Amino acid sequence: VRMGVLTCVKYLMFIFNVLVFAGGTCLTGMGVWVAVDPAGFQDIVATRAVLSAGAWLLLAVGIALSLLGFLGCCGALRRSRPLLLL
């Protein structure tokens, strides 16, 4: 029974980390879109410096979450304690 519980926890951690990775990828995409798109957000971003900084912050947080989610997925599948602690 104990092995079944550990396997369940392993896959739950993997699924959670996939969701973190997907969320980070979406944030990265939004950050790129807000920072680059001249027709959509650029008019709003150009008039307010805070929104321009927010776009770059969104991009940085998205990249960090994507990296964290990816390393978490690798750590969950390999049962690597250092990757999971990272």
Secondary structure as GFF3:
##gff-version 3
##sequence-region A 1 86
A	DSSP	alpha_helix	2	36	.	.	.	ID=ss1
A	DSSP	alpha_helix	42	47	.	.	.	ID=ss2
A	DSSP	alpha_helix	49	78	.	.	.	ID=ss3
A	DSSP	alpha_helix	81	85	.	.	.	ID=ss4
###
